[in-house]
């Protein structure tokens, strides 16, 4: 178990020093965009290679495991709610407003 979160760890942390996954993901996204904005072809973009995506996934999983948090993708909305028209969804999820008071 890593002791990196303790204020006075009994021994140095053996974990590799890595940038936070969100920061890495954002940086690589900006590099990928800059490469293409400056004339690079998307299919030859070195920041979009499979190796980079695998590295980012490994960093994310490693950091989530170290924190004891499992990373799960966002779940899609249930199909029953997705099939209803917008007006039906609104009326099904909210109660109707009371009628305005009669004017005198």
Residue pairs with C-beta under 8 A, 6 or more apart in sequence:
2 13
2 14
2 15
2 66
3 9
3 10
3 11
3 13
4 13
4 15
4 66
15 66
18 24
18 59
18 62
18 63
19 27
19 59
20 63
21 56
21 59
21 60
21 63
24 56
24 59
25 56
25 60
28 47
28 52
28 56
31 47
32 45
32 47
32 48
35 45
35 46
35 47
36 42
36 45
42 48
46 52
60 71
61 71
64 70
64 71
81 89
84 92
